[in-house]
Amino acid sequence: MQRSNSNQNHYLLFASNYLFRFLQPNNTELRETALNMIEELQVNITILLECFDTNKIQSFATEEEAVEKGMELLEQNKLWAVISFRDIPDANGTLDKLPPFVTYKIRFAFLVLTLDHNL
């Protein structure tokens, strides 16, 4: 426990010294370097976040609609899978809760999927 406090004190001292030097009026080079590093970090984070597509799940009223859209996405090389749930009423149904077992069917384009040994 003592070592942890010692490390914290070391980092606080380092940070306070850096901040003191950063705020000195004659130290514009340090500020420019720090701000350039922050800008580079922001650009890298933006590029990284562009890799994620959060709009990957779509719902459809029928399996046929899902398969039709799936075929469009397959042509664009953007389809992973179509999952159809069986024995679950549509949006107008009266299902209060899911049954203990849910039956589903998965259709996927096996040529598009990444194999486990490549991950």
Buried (B, 14 or more C-beta within 10 A) or exposed (E): EEEEEEEEEEEEEEEEEEEEEEEEEEBEEBEEEEEEEEEEEEEEEEEEEEEEEEEEEEEBEEBEEBBEBBEEBBEEEEBBEBEBEEEEEEEEEEEEEEEEEEEEEEBBBEEEEEEEEEE
